[in-house]
Amino acid sequence: MPPVVVKTVPESGAKDVAPGVVEIKVTFSKEMTDGSWSWSTAWQNSGPKMIGKPRYEADQKTCVIKVTLEPGKTYAYWLNSGNFKGFKDAQGHPAVPYLLVFETKGK
């Protein structure tokens, strides 16, 4: 079975995410291959400014990126997609594509 997204922080669909410097976390159902990910913007400029590079937490299931979120904006990432399959489990199976979309609070 391919890995699937089981949790995101913020949750997909959230409409009240605080702007500023935050960590976006995506947890998969299985341990993932370190150094392999696919944070693809859903449309032009749908991704926030990234600070540093993505990393996995010690559980090898949770991928974290540090970003700067602007107020009153909608952000969206495809975690894997038809063209990009960087999120893979330890056996090399690509994760099922997942759309993470959220909005930040206004000014």
Residue pairs with C-beta under 8 A, 6 or more apart in sequence:
1 93
2 89
2 93
2 94
2 95
2 96
3 28
3 29
3 30
3 32
3 87
3 88
3 89
3 93
3 95
3 96
4 28
4 29
4 95
4 96
4 98
5 26
5 27
5 28
5 29
5 79
5 95
5 96
5 98
5 100
6 27
6 28
6 29
7 25
7 26
7 27
8 24
8 25
8 26
8 27
8 98
8 100
9 23
9 24
9 25
10 17
10 24
10 102
11 102
12 98
12 99
12 100
12 101
12 102
13 101
13 102
14 102
14 103
15 102
15 103
16 103
16 105
17 69
17 102
17 103
17 104
17 105
18 69
18 104
18 105
19 69
19 70
19 71
19 72
19 73
19 104
19 105
20 68
20 69
21 51
21 66
21 67
21 68
21 69
22 66
22 67
22 69
23 64
23 65
23 66
23 67
24 64
24 65
24 67
24 77
24 100
25 57
25 62
25 63
25 64
26 62
26 63
26 64
26 79
26 98
26 100
27 61
27 62
28 61
28 62
28 63
28 87
28 89
28 95
29 61
30 61
30 89
30 90
31 59
31 60
31 61
31 89
31 90
32 56
32 60
32 61
32 63
32 87
32 88
32 89
32 90
32 95
33 88
33 89
33 90
33 92
34 56
34 60
36 86
36 87
36 88
37 54
37 63
37 86
37 87
38 78
38 79
38 80
38 81
38 84
38 85
38 86
38 87
39 47
39 50
39 54
39 65
39 77
39 79
40 77
40 78
40 79
40 80
40 81
40 83
40 84
41 47
41 76
41 77
41 78
42 76
42 77
42 78
42 99
42 101
43 76
46 74
46 75
46 76
46 77
47 67
47 75
47 76
47 77
48 67
48 68
48 69
48 70
48 73
48 75
49 67
49 68
50 65
50 66
50 67
51 66
51 67
51 68
52 65
52 66
53 65
54 63
54 64
54 65
55 63
55 64
56 62
56 63
56 64
57 63
57 64
60 90
63 87
69 75
69 104
70 104
71 104
71 105
71 106
71 107
72 103
72 104
72 105
72 106
72 107
73 103
73 104
74 101
74 102
74 103
75 101
75 102
75 103
75 104
76 99
76 100
76 101
76 102
77 99
77 100
78 84
78 97
78 98
78 99
78 100
79 87
79 95
79 97
79 98
79 99
79 100
80 86
80 87
80 94
80 95
80 96
80 97
80 98
81 97
82 97
85 94
85 95
86 94
87 94
87 95
88 94
88 95
89 95
